[in-house]
Amino acid sequence: MLVRHKMSPMRQPQILRDYDPKRGTSVATLAYEYPKGYQVPEHAHGSDQLIYAIRGLMQVSSGNCTWLIPPHFALWIPARKLHRLSMSSEVSMRTLYLAPGLVRRFGNDCCVLHVTGLLREVILEAVASGELRKKNDYERGLCEVLTHCLEKASPLPTMVTLPRDERTMKVARAVLAEPGAPRTLAALCAQAGISVRTIQRFFRKEVGIDFESWRRQVRLMKAIELLIAGNSVKRTALEVGYQQPSAFVEMFRNVFGTTPKVWTQSLPSQTAAKSQKT
């Protein structure tokens, strides 16, 4: 049974406690179906949160960071961390709200996690239970398995951080608008009226990596979106700026440990492509 979403549009960010675990409960849950294009305004919860989509593609943003969350991934959001959501497709979302301190591994940082088969089943069973209560033996055991899976889950680099400097943002926006465009950094800088040296300095200072590494992350996020939408590996590679699909496959393998074809075919989603031709 799906829980009706109680959130209404907000003018100011709020700390929402409607879904936080109640006294005697370690984990509360929410199952909800979102239409394509739906947006959840900026808000936070009083509990730690694990956002997982069994179907569809979500975009989650916090501050100047943005994550794409397809099936097989989940996003850990610490308590009181402001965030907003946008649905890139129809999304079947399953969310766990964990009592603060139940999982201590992630601190105050958001983190994308790989959802193994075991973790997926634990999430679904927790949602089916509605909540995990401390005095219920079965639910307490399920909570222990959940926390163990989260402590062991592998983080994944599917985040894009945006710079704050306005001139640097002009370059970033140009790349975000056309991730696969073959424009050189020098050409982008000339258009934005800033030097290459200055851009590189701002990216390292405000984003933490050099420009080309950042552009690869943007292209990877776009590639995930295209693959889930049903595009072939070859078409996806060309769309995100790789003239040779083999170079794209190698980049993808280095990040995810498998090829884009195998990864896409393994997605538990109706949106996964049924025919992936390289």
URTA-V329366 format. One record per pair of residues at least 12 apart in sequence whose C-alpha atoms are under 10 Angstrom apart, sorted by the first residue. I is the first residue (numbers start at 1). GAP is how many residues later the second one is. Records with the same first field share a line. If there is no record, write none. Layout:
BEGIN
I=GAP / GAP
END
This chain:
BEGIN
1=29 / 30 / 31 / 126 / 127 / 129
2=28 / 29 / 30 / 31 / 92 / 125 / 126 / 128
3=26 / 27 / 28 / 29 / 30 / 127
4=26 / 27 / 28 / 29
5=25 / 26 / 27 / 28 / 29
6=12 / 13
7=33 / 34 / 36
8=32 / 33
9=30 / 31 / 32 / 33
10=30 / 31 / 32 / 33
11=30 / 31
12=29 / 30 / 31
13=28 / 29 / 30 / 31 / 69 / 70 / 71
14=27 / 28 / 29 / 30 / 31 / 66 / 68
15=27 / 28 / 29 / 30 / 31 / 32 / 64 / 65 / 66 / 67
16=27 / 28 / 29 / 30 / 31 / 64
17=27 / 28 / 29 / 30
18=27 / 28
19=26 / 27 / 28 / 30 / 76 / 77 / 78 / 79
20=25 / 26 / 27 / 28 / 29 / 59 / 76 / 77 / 78 / 79 / 80
21=25 / 26 / 27 / 75 / 76 / 77 / 78 / 79 / 110 / 111 / 112
22=77 / 109 / 111
23=76 / 110 / 111
24=108 / 109 / 110 / 111 / 112
25=73 / 74 / 106 / 107 / 108 / 109 / 110 / 111 / 114 / 115
26=71 / 72 / 73 / 74 / 76 / 105 / 106 / 107 / 108 / 109 / 113 / 114 / 117
27=20 / 21 / 22 / 69 / 70 / 71 / 72 / 73 / 75 / 99 / 100 / 103 / 104 / 105 / 106 / 107 / 112 / 113 / 116 / 119
28=19 / 21 / 67 / 68 / 69 / 70 / 71 / 98 / 99 / 101 / 102 / 103 / 104 / 105
29=20 / 21 / 65 / 66 / 67 / 68 / 69 / 94 / 95 / 97 / 98 / 99 / 100 / 101 / 102 / 103
30=21 / 63 / 64 / 65 / 66 / 67 / 96 / 97 / 98 / 100 / 101
31=21 / 22 / 61 / 62 / 63 / 64 / 65 / 93 / 96 / 97 / 99
32=21 / 59 / 60 / 61 / 62 / 63
33=20 / 22 / 23 / 57 / 58 / 59 / 60 / 61
34=22 / 24 / 52 / 53 / 54 / 55 / 56 / 57 / 58 / 59
35=21 / 52 / 53 / 54 / 55 / 56 / 57
36=20 / 21 / 22 / 50 / 51 / 52 / 53 / 54 / 55
37=21 / 48 / 49 / 50 / 51 / 52 / 53 / 54
38=20 / 47 / 48 / 49 / 50 / 51 / 52 / 53
39=19 / 20 / 21 / 45 / 46 / 47 / 48 / 49
40=20 / 43 / 44 / 45 / 46 / 47
41=41 / 42 / 43 / 44 / 45
42=19 / 20 / 21 / 39 / 40 / 41 / 42 / 43
43=19 / 37 / 38 / 39 / 40 / 41 / 42
44=18 / 33 / 34 / 35 / 36 / 37 / 38 / 39 / 40
45=32 / 33 / 34 / 35 / 36 / 37 / 38 / 52
46=32 / 33 / 34 / 35 / 51 / 52 / 53 / 54
47=30 / 31 / 32 / 33 / 34 / 49 / 50 / 51 / 52 / 53 / 54 / 55
48=28 / 29 / 30 / 31 / 32 / 33 / 48 / 49 / 50 / 51 / 52 / 53 / 54 / 55 / 60
49=25 / 26 / 27 / 28 / 29 / 30 / 31 / 32 / 46 / 47 / 48 / 49 / 50 / 51 / 61
50=24 / 25 / 26 / 27 / 28 / 44 / 45 / 46 / 47 / 48 / 60 / 61 / 62 / 63 / 73 / 100
51=18 / 22 / 23 / 24 / 25 / 26 / 42 / 43 / 44 / 45 / 46 / 61
52=17 / 18 / 19 / 20 / 21 / 22 / 23 / 24 / 39 / 40 / 41 / 42 / 43 / 44 / 61 / 63 / 68 / 71 / 72
53=16 / 17 / 18 / 19 / 20 / 21 / 22 / 38 / 39 / 40 / 41 / 42 / 67 / 215 / 216
54=16 / 17 / 18 / 19 / 20 / 37 / 38 / 39 / 40 / 66 / 70 / 213 / 214 / 215 / 216
55=15 / 16 / 17 / 34 / 35 / 36 / 37 / 38 / 39 / 212 / 213 / 214 / 215 / 216 / 217
56=13 / 14 / 15 / 31 / 32 / 33 / 34 / 35 / 36 / 37 / 169 / 172 / 173 / 212 / 213 / 214 / 215 / 216
57=12 / 13 / 14 / 16 / 29 / 30 / 31 / 32 / 33 / 34 / 35 / 36 / 167 / 168 / 171 / 172 / 212 / 214
58=12 / 13 / 27 / 28 / 29 / 30 / 31 / 32 / 33 / 34 / 35 / 167
59=25 / 26 / 27 / 28 / 29 / 30
60=15 / 23 / 24 / 25 / 26 / 27 / 99
61=21 / 22 / 23 / 24 / 25 / 49 / 98 / 99 / 100
62=15 / 19 / 20 / 21 / 22 / 23 / 48 / 99
63=18 / 19 / 20 / 21 / 98 / 99
64=96 / 97 / 98 / 99 / 100 / 142 / 143
65=18 / 45 / 94 / 95 / 96 / 97 / 98 / 142
66=17 / 18 / 19 / 92 / 93 / 94 / 95 / 96 / 155
67=18 / 43 / 44 / 45 / 90 / 91 / 92 / 93 / 94 / 154
68=17 / 18 / 19 / 20 / 44 / 90 / 91 / 92 / 152 / 153 / 154 / 156 / 157
69=18 / 19 / 43 / 44 / 89 / 90 / 152 / 155 / 156
70=18 / 21 / 154 / 155 / 158 / 197 / 198 / 199
71=20 / 21 / 22 / 43 / 44 / 49 / 157 / 193 / 195 / 196 / 197 / 198 / 200 / 201
72=41 / 42 / 43 / 44 / 45 / 47 / 48 / 191 / 192 / 194 / 195 / 196 / 197
73=39 / 40 / 41 / 42 / 43 / 47 / 81 / 82 / 83 / 85
74=20 / 21 / 37 / 38 / 39 / 40 / 41 / 46 / 79 / 81 / 82
75=20 / 35 / 36 / 37 / 38 / 39 / 40 / 80 / 81
76=20 / 30 / 32 / 33 / 34 / 35 / 36 / 37 / 74 / 79
77=20 / 29 / 30 / 31 / 32 / 33 / 34 / 35
78=19 / 20 / 22 / 23 / 25 / 26 / 28 / 29 / 30 / 31 / 32 / 33
79=18 / 19 / 20 / 21 / 22 / 28 / 29 / 30
80=28
81=27 / 28 / 29
83=27
88=137 / 141
89=136 / 139 / 140 / 182
90=181
91=178
92=177
94=29 / 30 / 32 / 33
95=28 / 29 / 31 / 32
96=27 / 28 / 30 / 31 / 34 / 35
97=34
98=33 / 34 / 45 / 49
102=41 / 42 / 45
103=43 / 44 / 45 / 47 / 48
104=43 / 46 / 47
105=42 / 45 / 46 / 47
106=44 / 45
110=49
111=43 / 44 / 45 / 46 / 47 / 48
112=41 / 42 / 43 / 44 / 45 / 46 / 47
113=37 / 39 / 40 / 41 / 42 / 43 / 44 / 45
114=36 / 38 / 39 / 40 / 41 / 42 / 142
115=34 / 35 / 38 / 39 / 40
116=33 / 37 / 38
118=27 / 28 / 31
119=26 / 27 / 28 / 29 / 30 / 31 / 34
120=26 / 29
121=25
122=20 / 21 / 23 / 24 / 27
123=19 / 20 / 23
125=14 / 17
126=13 / 16 / 17 / 20
131=12
156=99 / 100
157=60 / 63 / 64 / 98 / 99
158=59 / 60 / 62 / 63 / 66 / 97
159=55 / 58 / 59 / 61 / 62
160=47 / 54 / 55 / 56 / 57 / 58 / 59 / 60 / 61
161=42 / 45 / 46 / 47 / 48 / 53 / 56 / 57
162=41 / 44 / 45 / 52
163=36 / 39 / 40 / 41 / 42 / 43 / 44 / 45
164=38 / 39 / 42 / 43
165=34 / 37 / 38 / 41
166=26
167=22 / 25 / 26 / 27 / 28 / 31 / 32 / 35
168=20 / 21 / 24 / 25 / 26 / 27 / 30 / 31 / 32 / 33 / 34 / 35 / 38
169=23 / 30 / 33 / 34
170=18 / 19 / 21 / 22 / 23 / 24
171=14 / 16 / 17 / 18 / 19 / 20 / 21 / 22 / 23 / 28 / 40
172=16 / 20 / 31 / 39 / 42 / 43 / 46
174=14 / 17 / 18
175=13 / 39 / 40 / 43 / 44
176=39 / 42 / 43 / 46
178=40 / 41 / 44 / 61 / 62 / 63
179=36 / 37 / 38 / 39 / 40 / 41 / 42 / 43 / 44 / 60 / 61 / 62
180=35 / 36 / 38 / 39 / 42 / 43 / 56 / 57 / 58 / 59 / 60 / 61 / 62 / 63
181=57 / 58 / 59 / 60 / 61
182=58 / 59 / 60 / 61
183=58
184=28
185=14 / 15 / 26 / 27
186=13
196=15
199=12
200=12
215=25
216=24 / 25 / 35
218=22
219=17 / 18 / 20 / 21 / 22 / 23 / 29
220=16 / 17 / 20 / 28 / 31 / 32 / 35
221=19
222=14 / 17 / 18
223=12 / 13 / 14 / 15 / 16 / 17 / 25 / 29 / 37
224=12 / 28 / 36 / 40
226=13 / 14
227=33 / 34 / 36 / 37 / 38 / 44 / 45 / 46 / 49
228=35 / 36 / 37 / 39 / 41 / 42 / 43 / 44 / 45
229=35 / 41 / 42 / 43 / 44
230=34 / 41 / 42 / 43 / 44 / 45 / 46
231=41 / 42 / 43 / 44 / 45 / 46
232=28 / 29 / 32 / 41 / 42 / 43 / 44 / 45 / 46
233=12 / 13 / 15 / 16 / 26 / 27 / 28 / 31 / 43 / 44 / 45
234=12 / 14 / 15 / 42 / 43 / 44
235=42 / 43
236=12 / 24 / 42
237=12 / 41
245=33
246=32
248=12
249=12 / 29
260=16 / 18
261=12 / 14 / 15 / 16 / 17
262=14
264=12
END
